[in-house]
Amino acid sequence: MYFFFKRKKHTNWLIPTKKFNSDWRKLISEHVIYYNSLSAEEKLRFEYKIQEFLLNYKILGVNTKIEILDKLLVASSAIIPIFGFDTWKYTNLQQILIYPTMFNENFETDGEGRRILGMVGNGYMEGTMILSQEALHHGFKNESDKKNTAIHEFVHLIDKTDGPIDGLPSALMQKQYAIPWIDMINQKMEEIYQKESDINPYGGTNKAEFFSVASEYFFERPKLLKRKHPDLYNCLEKVFNQDMSARNLKPSIINIQRNSPCPCNSGLKYKKCCGIV
C-alpha cells in the first residue's frame, strides 16, 4: 500500500491540447445524464474539464482492472459539483484508487467489516481518494435513489478545501450564510432522527456527512429536493452556483407501476414521489 500512497505533488498543471475523443463522448452520453442535460456550449466545457482532470490526476486500480469508463465516471463525479466554477482545481487531491468492491478500515476487500464504499484520505493518505468500483458504477446506473458515492466523496474534498471536513464549505459559501446553514443542517438532521425525512439516514451521522448526502440528492433528484426541501435546495443552489432544477434530468426508471413502492426508498408510492415530474 505504501507504493500507492507515496505521491508526487503537482508541479505543472497540464492543459488539454487534443480534441475530445468521440468514443469518450459516446460513453458519457450513455452513462452520465447530467452531461445530457447540458447545452451544446456547456457540453464542450464539460468535455474539456474531463480531459483536464484525467491529465492531472492519477486513477489507479487496486486488484481490479481499470477501463476508460471507470476514469470517465470518476472525472464526471469530480466535475459535476464544481461545474459552476470555471477555474476550480482539487488542490488537495493527487490520485484516486479504485478497489473492486467494498473495503474495511484496513483497506481489505476480503476481511471483516467491509462496509466502506469510498473515503477521502488523511495523514499518510493525504491527497488520496479511494472508491469502490461497484459503487462508482451504481451511482450512475440508478439515477432515482439520490445516491452517488463518488460525488459524495468529491463533495467531502470540496468541504476539506478550507481545512477540516465539517459540513461548512467555506470555500464556496459567503461568510454571512454560515450560521443559517448550520442552523438548517441541525433542523434537517433532527428530522432524520425523528424519521420524518426522505433524506438518506446516513446524513444524520454528522454535519459533514449531511452535506455530502444532501449534495447527492441535489445532483441526482433536484426537482424532488426543491419540492420537498425548498430551503435546503436554495442553499445548495447558492453553494454550487447551479440551478439543478432547471436541468432536464430524466431518470431511467423501467417497469415501475404508479402504485409500486418508489425505488428511491422513500417509503411512498412511486406516483406520490419520483413519479411526480
QUIHUTA-V355219 format. One record per residue. RES is the residue in one small letter. SS is DSSP state (H for helix, E for strand, L for the rest). PHI is phi in whole degrees, -180 to 180 (* if undefined). Layout:
BEGIN
res=RES ss=SS phi=PHI
res=RES ss=SS phi=PHI
END
This chain:
BEGIN
res=m ss=L phi=*
res=y ss=H phi=-59
res=f ss=H phi=-58
res=f ss=H phi=-74
res=f ss=H phi=-87
res=k ss=L phi=-86
res=r ss=L phi=-119
res=k ss=L phi=-106
res=k ss=L phi=-73
res=h ss=L phi=-61
res=t ss=L phi=-107
res=n ss=L phi=-128
res=w ss=L phi=-79
res=l ss=L phi=-88
res=i ss=L phi=-113
res=p ss=L phi=-61
res=t ss=L phi=-123
res=k ss=L phi=-107
res=k ss=L phi=-67
res=f ss=L phi=-68
res=n ss=L phi=-64
res=s ss=H phi=-66
res=d ss=H phi=-69
res=w ss=H phi=-63
res=r ss=H phi=-61
res=k ss=H phi=-64
res=l ss=H phi=-66
res=i ss=H phi=-71
res=s ss=H phi=-66
res=e ss=H phi=-80
res=h ss=H phi=-118
res=v ss=L phi=-121
res=i ss=H phi=-68
res=y ss=H phi=-58
res=y ss=H phi=-59
res=n ss=H phi=-69
res=s ss=L phi=-86
res=l ss=L phi=-85
res=s ss=L phi=-72
res=a ss=H phi=-59
res=e ss=H phi=-67
res=e ss=H phi=-66
res=k ss=H phi=-62
res=l ss=H phi=-62
res=r ss=H phi=-69
res=f ss=H phi=-62
res=e ss=H phi=-62
res=y ss=H phi=-60
res=k ss=H phi=-67
res=i ss=H phi=-60
res=q ss=H phi=-60
res=e ss=H phi=-62
res=f ss=H phi=-61
res=l ss=H phi=-70
res=l ss=H phi=-75
res=n ss=H phi=-112
res=y ss=L phi=-129
res=k ss=E phi=-82
res=i ss=E phi=-123
res=l ss=E phi=-122
res=g ss=E phi=-93
res=v ss=E phi=-115
res=n ss=L phi=60
res=t ss=L phi=-157
res=k ss=L phi=-87
res=i ss=L phi=-100
res=e ss=L phi=-101
res=i ss=H phi=-63
res=l ss=H phi=-62
res=d ss=H phi=-57
res=k ss=H phi=-65
res=l ss=H phi=-67
res=l ss=H phi=-70
res=v ss=H phi=-62
res=a ss=H phi=-61
res=s ss=H phi=-63
res=s ss=H phi=-62
res=a ss=H phi=-74
res=i ss=H phi=-79
res=i ss=H phi=-53
res=p ss=H phi=-69
res=i ss=H phi=-112
res=f ss=L phi=-65
res=g ss=L phi=-79
res=f ss=L phi=-129
res=d ss=L phi=-61
res=t ss=L phi=-104
res=w ss=L phi=-65
res=k ss=L phi=-133
res=y ss=L phi=-81
res=t ss=L phi=-71
res=n ss=L phi=-103
res=l ss=L phi=-137
res=q ss=L phi=-121
res=q ss=E phi=-151
res=i ss=E phi=-122
res=l ss=E phi=-100
res=i ss=E phi=-108
res=y ss=E phi=-95
res=p ss=L phi=-65
res=t ss=L phi=-149
res=m ss=L phi=-63
res=f ss=E phi=-141
res=n ss=L phi=-105
res=e ss=L phi=-66
res=n ss=L phi=-96
res=f ss=L phi=64
res=e ss=L phi=-101
res=t ss=L phi=-102
res=d ss=L phi=-130
res=g ss=L phi=-101
res=e ss=L phi=-82
res=g ss=L phi=71
res=r ss=L phi=-82
res=r ss=L phi=-126
res=i ss=E phi=-89
res=l ss=L phi=-99
res=g ss=E phi=-171
res=m ss=E phi=-160
res=v ss=E phi=-107
res=g ss=L phi=-79
res=n ss=L phi=-131
res=g ss=H phi=61
res=y ss=H phi=-67
res=m ss=H phi=-99
res=e ss=L phi=-55
res=g ss=L phi=90
res=t ss=E phi=-116
res=m ss=E phi=-115
res=i ss=E phi=-120
res=l ss=E phi=-132
res=s ss=E phi=-79
res=q ss=H phi=-62
res=e ss=H phi=-62
res=a ss=H phi=-67
res=l ss=H phi=-57
res=h ss=H phi=-71
res=h ss=H phi=-61
res=g ss=H phi=-61
res=f ss=H phi=-104
res=k ss=H phi=-85
res=n ss=L phi=-109
res=e ss=L phi=-92
res=s ss=L phi=-112
res=d ss=L phi=-94
res=k ss=L phi=63
res=k ss=L phi=-129
res=n ss=L phi=-153
res=t ss=H phi=-57
res=a ss=H phi=-66
res=i ss=H phi=-60
res=h ss=H phi=-53
res=e ss=H phi=-72
res=f ss=H phi=-70
res=v ss=H phi=-66
res=h ss=H phi=-59
res=l ss=H phi=-63
res=i ss=H phi=-62
res=d ss=H phi=-60
res=k ss=H phi=-78
res=t ss=L phi=-56
res=d ss=L phi=-95
res=g ss=L phi=136
res=p ss=L phi=-72
res=i ss=L phi=-82
res=d ss=L phi=-130
res=g ss=L phi=84
res=l ss=L phi=-116
res=p ss=L phi=-78
res=s ss=L phi=-61
res=a ss=L phi=-66
res=l ss=L phi=-114
res=m ss=L phi=-110
res=q ss=L phi=-65
res=k ss=H phi=-57
res=q ss=H phi=-68
res=y ss=H phi=-93
res=a ss=H phi=-63
res=i ss=H phi=-66
res=p ss=H phi=-59
res=w ss=H phi=-64
res=i ss=H phi=-64
res=d ss=H phi=-61
res=m ss=H phi=-69
res=i ss=H phi=-59
res=n ss=H phi=-59
res=q ss=H phi=-65
res=k ss=H phi=-68
res=m ss=H phi=-68
res=e ss=H phi=-63
res=e ss=H phi=-64
res=i ss=H phi=-65
res=y ss=H phi=-59
res=q ss=L phi=-84
res=k ss=L phi=59
res=e ss=L phi=-115
res=s ss=L phi=-138
res=d ss=L phi=-94
res=i ss=L phi=-74
res=n ss=L phi=-46
res=p ss=H phi=-55
res=y ss=H phi=-61
res=g ss=H phi=-67
res=g ss=H phi=-85
res=t ss=L phi=-64
res=n ss=L phi=-167
res=k ss=H phi=-65
res=a ss=H phi=-64
res=e ss=H phi=-69
res=f ss=H phi=-61
res=f ss=H phi=-58
res=s ss=H phi=-70
res=v ss=H phi=-65
res=a ss=H phi=-64
res=s ss=H phi=-68
res=e ss=H phi=-57
res=y ss=H phi=-59
res=f ss=H phi=-59
res=f ss=H phi=-87
res=e ss=H phi=-93
res=r ss=L phi=-134
res=p ss=H phi=-62
res=k ss=H phi=-65
res=l ss=H phi=-67
res=l ss=H phi=-62
res=k ss=H phi=-64
res=r ss=H phi=-75
res=k ss=H phi=-90
res=h ss=L phi=-138
res=p ss=H phi=-59
res=d ss=H phi=-67
res=l ss=H phi=-66
res=y ss=H phi=-59
res=n ss=H phi=-61
res=c ss=H phi=-66
res=l ss=H phi=-68
res=e ss=H phi=-61
res=k ss=H phi=-71
res=v ss=H phi=-60
res=f ss=H phi=-95
res=n ss=L phi=57
res=q ss=L phi=-142
res=d ss=L phi=-95
res=m ss=H phi=-66
res=s ss=H phi=-67
res=a ss=H phi=-84
res=r ss=L phi=-86
res=n ss=L phi=-93
res=l ss=L phi=-96
res=k ss=L phi=-118
res=p ss=L phi=-60
res=s ss=L phi=-90
res=i ss=L phi=-90
res=i ss=L phi=-114
res=n ss=L phi=58
res=i ss=L phi=-104
res=q ss=L phi=-81
res=r ss=L phi=-61
res=n ss=L phi=-96
res=s ss=L phi=-78
res=p ss=E phi=-60
res=c ss=L phi=-67
res=p ss=L phi=-68
res=c ss=L phi=-83
res=n ss=L phi=67
res=s ss=L phi=-77
res=g ss=L phi=91
res=l ss=L phi=-98
res=k ss=E phi=-72
res=y ss=H phi=-56
res=k ss=H phi=-67
res=k ss=H phi=-103
res=c ss=L phi=-131
res=c ss=L phi=-71
res=g ss=L phi=-76
res=i ss=L phi=-87
res=v ss=L phi=-73
END
